Amino acid sequence: MTDGRTRKDIKPGMAVSIVLKQDQRTGKLTRGIVKDILTKSPTHPHGIKVRLVDGQVGRVQKIED
């Protein structure tokens, strides 16, 4: 299992668990498929920001198999 802090590990079409902005306090994860990678830097300490195919935006916490 890979965490979502490295941009090169994440590709559109992958299944990931993200934390939505409104869920950052609780840490509730949302599963989905990556549509777009929004973070430009190669790494981010809180997770790479992505948009899922359903339009939700959040930071990747883990990459699903």
PDB file of N, CA, C and O in Angstrom:
ATOM      1  N   MET A   1       0.843  -1.199   0.000  1.00  0.00           N
ATOM      2  CA  MET A   1       0.000   0.000   0.000  1.00  0.00           C
ATOM      3  C   MET A   1       0.879   1.249   0.000  1.00  0.00           C
ATOM      4  O   MET A   1       1.830   1.355   0.774  1.00  0.00           O
ATOM      5  N   THR A   2       0.550   2.172  -0.862  1.00  0.00           N
ATOM      6  CA  THR A   2       1.337   3.392  -0.999  1.00  0.00           C
ATOM      7  C   THR A   2       0.514   4.554  -0.463  1.00  0.00           C
ATOM      8  O   THR A   2      -0.694   4.626  -0.690  1.00  0.00           O
ATOM      9  N   ASP A   3       1.174   5.464   0.251  1.00  0.00           N
ATOM     10  CA  ASP A   3       0.431   6.661   0.654  1.00  0.00           C
ATOM     11  C   ASP A   3       0.422   7.625  -0.532  1.00  0.00           C
ATOM     12  O   ASP A   3       1.096   7.386  -1.534  1.00  0.00           O
ATOM     13  N   GLY A   4      -0.325   8.689  -0.421  1.00  0.00           N
ATOM     14  CA  GLY A   4      -0.560   9.562  -1.564  1.00  0.00           C
ATOM     15  C   GLY A   4       0.259  10.828  -1.583  1.00  0.00           C
ATOM     16  O   GLY A   4      -0.217  11.869  -2.035  1.00  0.00           O
ATOM     17  N   ARG A   5       1.510  10.753  -1.089  1.00  0.00           N
ATOM     18  CA  ARG A   5       2.297  11.976  -0.985  1.00  0.00           C
ATOM     19  C   ARG A   5       3.230  12.227  -2.166  1.00  0.00           C
ATOM     20  O   ARG A   5       3.843  13.291  -2.260  1.00  0.00           O
ATOM     21  N   THR A   6       3.340  11.246  -3.070  1.00  0.00           N
ATOM     22  CA  THR A   6       4.256  11.385  -4.207  1.00  0.00           C
ATOM     23  C   THR A   6       3.456  11.411  -5.498  1.00  0.00           C
ATOM     24  O   THR A   6       2.705  10.481  -5.789  1.00  0.00           O
ATOM     25  N   ARG A   7       3.618  12.479  -6.274  1.00  0.00           N
ATOM     26  CA  ARG A   7       2.783  12.694  -7.461  1.00  0.00           C
ATOM     27  C   ARG A   7       2.964  11.591  -8.504  1.00  0.00           C
ATOM     28  O   ARG A   7       2.001  11.173  -9.146  1.00  0.00           O
ATOM     29  N   LYS A   8       4.206  11.122  -8.669  1.00  0.00           N
ATOM     30  CA  LYS A   8       4.457  10.129  -9.726  1.00  0.00           C
ATOM     31  C   LYS A   8       3.799   8.778  -9.442  1.00  0.00           C
ATOM     32  O   LYS A   8       3.655   7.961 -10.351  1.00  0.00           O
ATOM     33  N   ASP A   9       3.394   8.531  -8.183  1.00  0.00           N
ATOM     34  CA  ASP A   9       2.725   7.271  -7.835  1.00  0.00           C
ATOM     35  C   ASP A   9       1.247   7.265  -8.241  1.00  0.00           C
ATOM     36  O   ASP A   9       0.600   6.219  -8.220  1.00  0.00           O
ATOM     37  N   ILE A  10       0.724   8.423  -8.606  1.00  0.00           N
ATOM     38  CA  ILE A  10      -0.718   8.559  -8.841  1.00  0.00           C
ATOM     39  C   ILE A  10      -0.962   8.812 -10.326  1.00  0.00           C
ATOM     40  O   ILE A  10      -0.339   9.684 -10.933  1.00  0.00           O
ATOM     41  N   LYS A  11      -1.879   8.035 -10.898  1.00  0.00           N
ATOM     42  CA  LYS A  11      -2.205   8.175 -12.324  1.00  0.00           C
ATOM     43  C   LYS A  11      -3.723   8.230 -12.482  1.00  0.00           C
ATOM     44  O   LYS A  11      -4.450   7.603 -11.712  1.00  0.00           O
ATOM     45  N   PRO A  12      -4.205   8.979 -13.480  1.00  0.00           N
ATOM     46  CA  PRO A  12      -5.649   8.955 -13.741  1.00  0.00           C
ATOM     47  C   PRO A  12      -6.128   7.519 -13.973  1.00  0.00           C
ATOM     48  O   PRO A  12      -5.439   6.723 -14.611  1.00  0.00           O
ATOM     49  N   GLY A  13      -7.302   7.201 -13.455  1.00  0.00           N
ATOM     50  CA  GLY A  13      -7.855   5.854 -13.585  1.00  0.00           C
ATOM     51  C   GLY A  13      -7.589   4.960 -12.390  1.00  0.00           C
ATOM     52  O   GLY A  13      -8.184   3.888 -12.276  1.00  0.00           O
ATOM     53  N   MET A  14      -6.695   5.390 -11.487  1.00  0.00           N
ATOM     54  CA  MET A  14      -6.401   4.583 -10.298  1.00  0.00           C
ATOM     55  C   MET A  14      -7.497   4.734  -9.255  1.00  0.00           C
ATOM     56  O   MET A  14      -8.141   5.779  -9.160  1.00  0.00           O
ATOM     57  N   ALA A  15      -7.699   3.682  -8.475  1.00  0.00           N
ATOM     58  CA  ALA A  15      -8.603   3.754  -7.321  1.00  0.00           C
ATOM     59  C   ALA A  15      -7.805   4.258  -6.129  1.00  0.00           C
ATOM     60  O   ALA A  15      -6.736   3.736  -5.816  1.00  0.00           O
ATOM     61  N   VAL A  16      -8.337   5.276  -5.471  1.00  0.00           N
ATOM     62  CA  VAL A  16      -7.657   5.876  -4.321  1.00  0.00           C
ATOM     63  C   VAL A  16      -8.674   6.158  -3.214  1.00  0.00           C
ATOM     64  O   VAL A  16      -9.884   6.158  -3.440  1.00  0.00           O
ATOM     65  N   SER A  17      -8.152   6.395  -2.023  1.00  0.00           N
ATOM     66  CA  SER A  17      -8.969   6.933  -0.934  1.00  0.00           C
ATOM     67  C   SER A  17      -8.471   8.339  -0.663  1.00  0.00           C
ATOM     68  O   SER A  17      -7.283   8.558  -0.430  1.00  0.00           O
ATOM     69  N   ILE A  18      -9.398   9.293  -0.698  1.00  0.00           N
ATOM     70  CA  ILE A  18      -9.028  10.683  -0.447  1.00  0.00           C
ATOM     71  C   ILE A  18      -9.738  11.187   0.793  1.00  0.00           C
ATOM     72  O   ILE A  18     -10.737  10.617   1.231  1.00  0.00           O
ATOM     73  N   VAL A  19      -9.206  12.269   1.355  1.00  0.00           N
ATOM     74  CA  VAL A  19      -9.920  12.970   2.422  1.00  0.00           C
ATOM     75  C   VAL A  19     -10.379  14.293   1.818  1.00  0.00           C
ATOM     76  O   VAL A  19      -9.579  15.077   1.308  1.00  0.00           O
ATOM     77  N   LEU A  20     -11.692  14.519   1.889  1.00  0.00           N
ATOM     78  CA  LEU A  20     -12.277  15.749   1.367  1.00  0.00           C
ATOM     79  C   LEU A  20     -11.982  16.891   2.324  1.00  0.00           C
ATOM     80  O   LEU A  20     -11.744  16.666   3.510  1.00  0.00           O
ATOM     81  N   LYS A  21     -11.998  18.131   1.805  1.00  0.00           N
ATOM     82  CA  LYS A  21     -11.727  19.303   2.638  1.00  0.00           C
ATOM     83  C   LYS A  21     -12.579  19.305   3.910  1.00  0.00           C
ATOM     84  O   LYS A  21     -12.074  19.549   5.005  1.00  0.00           O
ATOM     85  N   GLN A  22     -13.878  19.028   3.752  1.00  0.00           N
ATOM     86  CA  GLN A  22     -14.769  19.078   4.920  1.00  0.00           C
ATOM     87  C   GLN A  22     -14.561  17.902   5.875  1.00  0.00           C
ATOM     88  O   GLN A  22     -15.070  17.920   6.996  1.00  0.00           O
ATOM     89  N   ASP A  23     -13.816  16.877   5.438  1.00  0.00           N
ATOM     90  CA  ASP A  23     -13.572  15.710   6.289  1.00  0.00           C
ATOM     91  C   ASP A  23     -12.186  15.717   6.924  1.00  0.00           C
ATOM     92  O   ASP A  23     -11.820  14.755   7.598  1.00  0.00           O
ATOM     93  N   GLN A  24     -11.403  16.786   6.724  1.00  0.00           N
ATOM     94  CA  GLN A  24     -10.034  16.786   7.234  1.00  0.00           C
ATOM     95  C   GLN A  24      -9.972  16.657   8.751  1.00  0.00           C
ATOM     96  O   GLN A  24      -9.058  16.029   9.285  1.00  0.00           O
ATOM     97  N   ARG A  25     -10.946  17.251   9.452  1.00  0.00           N
ATOM     98  CA  ARG A  25     -10.948  17.139  10.920  1.00  0.00           C
ATOM     99  C   ARG A  25     -11.203  15.715  11.380  1.00  0.00           C
ATOM    100  O   ARG A  25     -10.566  15.236  12.319  1.00  0.00           O
ATOM    101  N   THR A  26     -12.149  15.027  10.709  1.00  0.00           N
ATOM    102  CA  THR A  26     -12.509  13.678  11.138  1.00  0.00           C
ATOM    103  C   THR A  26     -11.614  12.619  10.507  1.00  0.00           C
ATOM    104  O   THR A  26     -11.466  11.526  11.054  1.00  0.00           O
ATOM    105  N   GLY A  27     -11.017  12.935   9.361  1.00  0.00           N
ATOM    106  CA  GLY A  27     -10.189  11.955   8.666  1.00  0.00           C
ATOM    107  C   GLY A  27     -10.991  10.930   7.882  1.00  0.00           C
ATOM    108  O   GLY A  27     -10.443   9.913   7.458  1.00  0.00           O
ATOM    109  N   LYS A  28     -12.291  11.182   7.682  1.00  0.00           N
ATOM    110  CA  LYS A  28     -13.150  10.267   6.918  1.00  0.00           C
ATOM    111  C   LYS A  28     -12.646  10.156   5.482  1.00  0.00           C
ATOM    112  O   LYS A  28     -12.400  11.163   4.818  1.00  0.00           O
ATOM    113  N   LEU A  29     -12.497   8.912   5.012  1.00  0.00           N
ATOM    114  CA  LEU A  29     -11.974   8.687   3.666  1.00  0.00           C
ATOM    115  C   LEU A  29     -13.109   8.459   2.668  1.00  0.00           C
ATOM    116  O   LEU A  29     -14.154   7.901   3.001  1.00  0.00           O
ATOM    117  N   THR A  30     -12.873   8.903   1.449  1.00  0.00           N
ATOM    118  CA  THR A  30     -13.811   8.727   0.344  1.00  0.00           C
ATOM    119  C   THR A  30     -13.076   7.992  -0.764  1.00  0.00           C
ATOM    120  O   THR A  30     -12.013   8.432  -1.203  1.00  0.00           O
ATOM    121  N   ARG A  31     -13.630   6.885  -1.215  1.00  0.00           N
ATOM    122  CA  ARG A  31     -12.991   6.120  -2.297  1.00  0.00           C
ATOM    123  C   ARG A  31     -13.470   6.601  -3.641  1.00  0.00           C
ATOM    124  O   ARG A  31     -14.617   7.024  -3.789  1.00  0.00           O
ATOM    125  N   GLY A  32     -12.594   6.536  -4.618  1.00  0.00           N
ATOM    126  CA  GLY A  32     -13.001   6.920  -5.963  1.00  0.00           C
ATOM    127  C   GLY A  32     -11.887   6.673  -6.959  1.00  0.00           C
ATOM    128  O   GLY A  32     -10.817   6.166  -6.622  1.00  0.00           O
ATOM    129  N   ILE A  33     -12.172   7.046  -8.198  1.00  0.00           N
ATOM    130  CA  ILE A  33     -11.222   6.878  -9.299  1.00  0.00           C
ATOM    131  C   ILE A  33     -10.677   8.252  -9.673  1.00  0.00           C
ATOM    132  O   ILE A  33     -11.441   9.202  -9.841  1.00  0.00           O
ATOM    133  N   VAL A  34      -9.356   8.358  -9.803  1.00  0.00           N
ATOM    134  CA  VAL A  34      -8.706   9.631 -10.131  1.00  0.00           C
ATOM    135  C   VAL A  34      -9.059  10.046 -11.559  1.00  0.00           C
ATOM    136  O   VAL A  34      -8.938   9.258 -12.498  1.00  0.00           O
ATOM    137  N   LYS A  35      -9.498  11.300 -11.702  1.00  0.00           N
ATOM    138  CA  LYS A  35      -9.694  11.887 -13.032  1.00  0.00           C
ATOM    139  C   LYS A  35      -8.544  12.832 -13.365  1.00  0.00           C
ATOM    140  O   LYS A  35      -7.913  12.701 -14.414  1.00  0.00           O
ATOM    141  N   ASP A  36      -8.269  13.785 -12.471  1.00  0.00           N
ATOM    142  CA  ASP A  36      -7.206  14.771 -12.690  1.00  0.00           C
ATOM    143  C   ASP A  36      -6.333  14.870 -11.456  1.00  0.00           C
ATOM    144  O   ASP A  36      -6.808  14.720 -10.330  1.00  0.00           O
ATOM    145  N   ILE A  37      -5.042  15.126 -11.678  1.00  0.00           N
ATOM    146  CA  ILE A  37      -4.108  15.402 -10.586  1.00  0.00           C
ATOM    147  C   ILE A  37      -3.952  16.914 -10.515  1.00  0.00           C
ATOM    148  O   ILE A  37      -3.550  17.551 -11.488  1.00  0.00           O
ATOM    149  N   LEU A  38      -4.275  17.484  -9.353  1.00  0.00           N
ATOM    150  CA  LEU A  38      -4.305  18.944  -9.226  1.00  0.00           C
ATOM    151  C   LEU A  38      -3.028  19.513  -8.617  1.00  0.00           C
ATOM    152  O   LEU A  38      -2.701  20.674  -8.860  1.00  0.00           O
ATOM    153  N   THR A  39      -2.299  18.724  -7.833  1.00  0.00           N
ATOM    154  CA  THR A  39      -1.049  19.203  -7.231  1.00  0.00           C
ATOM    155  C   THR A  39       0.040  19.232  -8.301  1.00  0.00           C
ATOM    156  O   THR A  39       0.241  18.255  -9.022  1.00  0.00           O
ATOM    157  N   LYS A  40       0.744  20.371  -8.397  1.00  0.00           N
ATOM    158  CA  LYS A  40       1.811  20.495  -9.389  1.00  0.00           C
ATOM    159  C   LYS A  40       3.168  20.017  -8.859  1.00  0.00           C
ATOM    160  O   LYS A  40       3.998  19.532  -9.627  1.00  0.00           O
ATOM    161  N   SER A  41       3.393  20.154  -7.545  1.00  0.00           N
ATOM    162  CA  SER A  41       4.699  19.780  -7.004  1.00  0.00           C
ATOM    163  C   SER A  41       4.856  18.260  -6.951  1.00  0.00           C
ATOM    164  O   SER A  41       3.855  17.547  -6.875  1.00  0.00           O
ATOM    165  N   PRO A  42       6.099  17.747  -6.989  1.00  0.00           N
ATOM    166  CA  PRO A  42       6.317  16.287  -7.014  1.00  0.00           C
ATOM    167  C   PRO A  42       5.868  15.571  -5.741  1.00  0.00           C
ATOM    168  O   PRO A  42       5.493  14.400  -5.791  1.00  0.00           O
ATOM    169  N   THR A  43       5.901  16.263  -4.600  1.00  0.00           N
ATOM    170  CA  THR A  43       5.414  15.661  -3.349  1.00  0.00           C
ATOM    171  C   THR A  43       4.628  16.706  -2.577  1.00  0.00           C
ATOM    172  O   THR A  43       4.770  17.906  -2.811  1.00  0.00           O
ATOM    173  N   HIS A  44       3.797  16.236  -1.654  1.00  0.00           N
ATOM    174  CA  HIS A  44       3.064  17.146  -0.765  1.00  0.00           C
ATOM    175  C   HIS A  44       2.875  16.437   0.572  1.00  0.00           C
ATOM    176  O   HIS A  44       2.439  15.286   0.606  1.00  0.00           O
ATOM    177  N   PRO A  45       3.199  17.116   1.679  1.00  0.00           N
ATOM    178  CA  PRO A  45       3.153  16.448   2.994  1.00  0.00           C
ATOM    179  C   PRO A  45       1.764  15.972   3.408  1.00  0.00           C
ATOM    180  O   PRO A  45       1.654  15.026   4.189  1.00  0.00           O
ATOM    181  N   HIS A  46       0.700  16.602   2.907  1.00  0.00           N
ATOM    182  CA  HIS A  46      -0.653  16.194   3.291  1.00  0.00           C
ATOM    183  C   HIS A  46      -1.331  15.322   2.248  1.00  0.00           C
ATOM    184  O   HIS A  46      -2.494  14.953   2.409  1.00  0.00           O
ATOM    185  N   GLY A  47      -0.621  14.991   1.190  1.00  0.00           N
ATOM    186  CA  GLY A  47      -1.196  14.167   0.130  1.00  0.00           C
ATOM    187  C   GLY A  47      -1.408  14.969  -1.140  1.00  0.00           C
ATOM    188  O   GLY A  47      -1.662  16.172  -1.093  1.00  0.00           O
ATOM    189  N   ILE A  48      -1.303  14.297  -2.265  1.00  0.00           N
ATOM    190  CA  ILE A  48      -1.484  14.938  -3.563  1.00  0.00           C
ATOM    191  C   ILE A  48      -2.978  15.214  -3.770  1.00  0.00           C
ATOM    192  O   ILE A  48      -3.817  14.341  -3.548  1.00  0.00           O
ATOM    193  N   LYS A  49      -3.292  16.433  -4.197  1.00  0.00           N
ATOM    194  CA  LYS A  49      -4.697  16.792  -4.420  1.00  0.00           C
ATOM    195  C   LYS A  49      -5.139  16.297  -5.792  1.00  0.00           C
ATOM    196  O   LYS A  49      -4.472  16.527  -6.800  1.00  0.00           O
ATOM    197  N   VAL A  50      -6.282  15.609  -5.803  1.00  0.00           N
ATOM    198  CA  VAL A  50      -6.823  15.060  -7.053  1.00  0.00           C
ATOM    199  C   VAL A  50      -8.302  15.382  -7.173  1.00  0.00           C
ATOM    200  O   VAL A  50      -8.967  15.692  -6.184  1.00  0.00           O
ATOM    201  N   ARG A  51      -8.811  15.304  -8.408  1.00  0.00           N
ATOM    202  CA  ARG A  51     -10.253  15.343  -8.661  1.00  0.00           C
ATOM    203  C   ARG A  51     -10.660  13.944  -9.083  1.00  0.00           C
ATOM    204  O   ARG A  51     -10.039  13.346  -9.962  1.00  0.00           O
ATOM    205  N   LEU A  52     -11.711  13.423  -8.451  1.00  0.00           N
ATOM    206  CA  LEU A  52     -12.231  12.115  -8.815  1.00  0.00           C
ATOM    207  C   LEU A  52     -13.170  12.238 -10.013  1.00  0.00           C
ATOM    208  O   LEU A  52     -13.601  13.337 -10.363  1.00  0.00           O
ATOM    209  N   VAL A  53     -13.483  11.102 -10.640  1.00  0.00           N
ATOM    210  CA  VAL A  53     -14.379  11.126 -11.806  1.00  0.00           C
ATOM    211  C   VAL A  53     -15.760  11.680 -11.459  1.00  0.00           C
ATOM    212  O   VAL A  53     -16.449  12.207 -12.332  1.00  0.00           O
ATOM    213  N   ASP A  54     -16.173  11.565 -10.187  1.00  0.00           N
ATOM    214  CA  ASP A  54     -17.481  12.116  -9.789  1.00  0.00           C
ATOM    215  C   ASP A  54     -17.409  13.598  -9.429  1.00  0.00           C
ATOM    216  O   ASP A  54     -18.413  14.190  -9.034  1.00  0.00           O
ATOM    217  N   GLY A  55     -16.220  14.205  -9.564  1.00  0.00           N
ATOM    218  CA  GLY A  55     -16.088  15.639  -9.354  1.00  0.00           C
ATOM    219  C   GLY A  55     -15.610  16.046  -7.965  1.00  0.00           C
ATOM    220  O   GLY A  55     -15.306  17.218  -7.743  1.00  0.00           O
ATOM    221  N   GLN A  56     -15.536  15.104  -7.027  1.00  0.00           N
ATOM    222  CA  GLN A  56     -15.068  15.456  -5.685  1.00  0.00           C
ATOM    223  C   GLN A  56     -13.563  15.690  -5.698  1.00  0.00           C
ATOM    224  O   GLN A  56     -12.826  15.027  -6.428  1.00  0.00           O
ATOM    225  N   VAL A  57     -13.113  16.649  -4.876  1.00  0.00           N
ATOM    226  CA  VAL A  57     -11.700  17.001  -4.810  1.00  0.00           C
ATOM    227  C   VAL A  57     -11.205  16.768  -3.392  1.00  0.00           C
ATOM    228  O   VAL A  57     -11.858  17.149  -2.420  1.00  0.00           O
ATOM    229  N   GLY A  58     -10.041  16.135  -3.290  1.00  0.00           N
ATOM    230  CA  GLY A  58      -9.453  15.922  -1.975  1.00  0.00           C
ATOM    231  C   GLY A  58      -8.021  15.464  -2.111  1.00  0.00           C
ATOM    232  O   GLY A  58      -7.492  15.345  -3.216  1.00  0.00           O
ATOM    233  N   ARG A  59      -7.392  15.203  -0.962  1.00  0.00           N
ATOM    234  CA  ARG A  59      -5.998  14.779  -0.952  1.00  0.00           C
ATOM    235  C   ARG A  59      -5.913  13.270  -0.771  1.00  0.00           C
ATOM    236  O   ARG A  59      -6.589  12.694   0.081  1.00  0.00           O
ATOM    237  N   VAL A  60      -5.070  12.638  -1.585  1.00  0.00           N
ATOM    238  CA  VAL A  60      -4.928  11.181  -1.551  1.00  0.00           C
ATOM    239  C   VAL A  60      -4.296  10.764  -0.235  1.00  0.00           C
ATOM    240  O   VAL A  60      -3.237  11.266   0.139  1.00  0.00           O
ATOM    241  N   GLN A  61      -4.952   9.840   0.470  1.00  0.00           N
ATOM    242  CA  GLN A  61      -4.422   9.274   1.698  1.00  0.00           C
ATOM    243  C   GLN A  61      -3.816   7.901   1.444  1.00  0.00           C
ATOM    244  O   GLN A  61      -2.820   7.528   2.062  1.00  0.00           O
ATOM    245  N   LYS A  62      -4.426   7.153   0.529  1.00  0.00           N
ATOM    246  CA  LYS A  62      -3.821   5.883   0.151  1.00  0.00           C
ATOM    247  C   LYS A  62      -4.276   5.475  -1.240  1.00  0.00           C
ATOM    248  O   LYS A  62      -5.346   5.857  -1.713  1.00  0.00           O
ATOM    249  N   ILE A  63      -3.422   4.685  -1.874  1.00  0.00           N
ATOM    250  CA  ILE A  63      -3.707   4.175  -3.202  1.00  0.00           C
ATOM    251  C   ILE A  63      -4.213   2.753  -3.023  1.00  0.00           C
ATOM    252  O   ILE A  63      -3.548   1.923  -2.403  1.00  0.00           O
ATOM    253  N   GLU A  64      -5.390   2.476  -3.567  1.00  0.00           N
ATOM    254  CA  GLU A  64      -6.011   1.155  -3.422  1.00  0.00           C
ATOM    255  C   GLU A  64      -5.449   0.218  -4.490  1.00  0.00           C
ATOM    256  O   GLU A  64      -4.988   0.654  -5.545  1.00  0.00           O
ATOM    257  N   ASP A  65      -5.498  -1.071  -4.191  1.00  0.00           N
ATOM    258  CA  ASP A  65      -4.995  -2.064  -5.161  1.00  0.00           C
ATOM    259  C   ASP A  65      -6.066  -2.401  -6.173  1.00  0.00           C
ATOM    260  O   ASP A  65      -5.837  -3.215  -7.067  1.00  0.00           O
TER     261      ASP A  65
END
